[in-house]
Amino acid sequence: MELKADLNLEAPDDFYQALIEAHRDLSTDRSHAMNARLVLLLSNHIGSMKVLQEALDRARNAA
């Protein structure tokens, strides 16, 4: 499996809106904790360490 870096969301605007809504009224600490849980849930769904490492590298080195 390879990292899909091209747009692959069915409804990117809807997802963005849902993400923003999920953070509504959360403190900064709770928002960060939610992001961490989301990353872990999606990482578990992906499952491939190779793909996850590539995603980590790309995210860290993004301008």
N, C-alpha and C positions, 0 to 999 in steps of 0.2 A: 504494500500500500504506500502511496506517495501523498504528500501534503497537497491538498487542493488550494492553491493560492488565488486562483481566479474566482470571481463571484459565483457562488454556488447556492445562495439562499433563494428559496422560492419567492419570498416576499421580504426583501431586505428592509424596506421602509417600515413594514409592520413589525419586524423583529426589533428594529431600533426603537420604535415607539414602546414596545413591550418592555424592553430593557430599561428605558428611561422611567417608565411607569413603575417597574419593580423596585427602583431606587427611591421613588418619591417618599418623602418624609422620613427617610432613614438618616441617622447621624452619620458622620464621616466614618466612624469606627464600624458601625453596622453595615454600611455600604461596602467598605473594604472586605469585611468578613463574608458578605454575600458574594462578592466577586470571587473570593478565594474558593468558596463552596461551588460556585458555578464552574470555575476552571477545573476543579477536581472531578465534578460530575461529568463534564464533557470530555475530560482526559480519560476517564474510565470508559466512556462510551467509545472513544477512538481506539484505545487499547494498545496501539503500536508505539513502542518506545522510539523507534526511528522517526515516525511522523511527529511525535510529541517533541523530540529533540530539535527537529527542523523548525517546528513552530516556535519553540523557545528561542532558538538562534535568530530567526527572522524578527521576532517581536523585540528582542533585545537590541538588535542592530538597525532597527528601522529609524529613519531620520525624522 
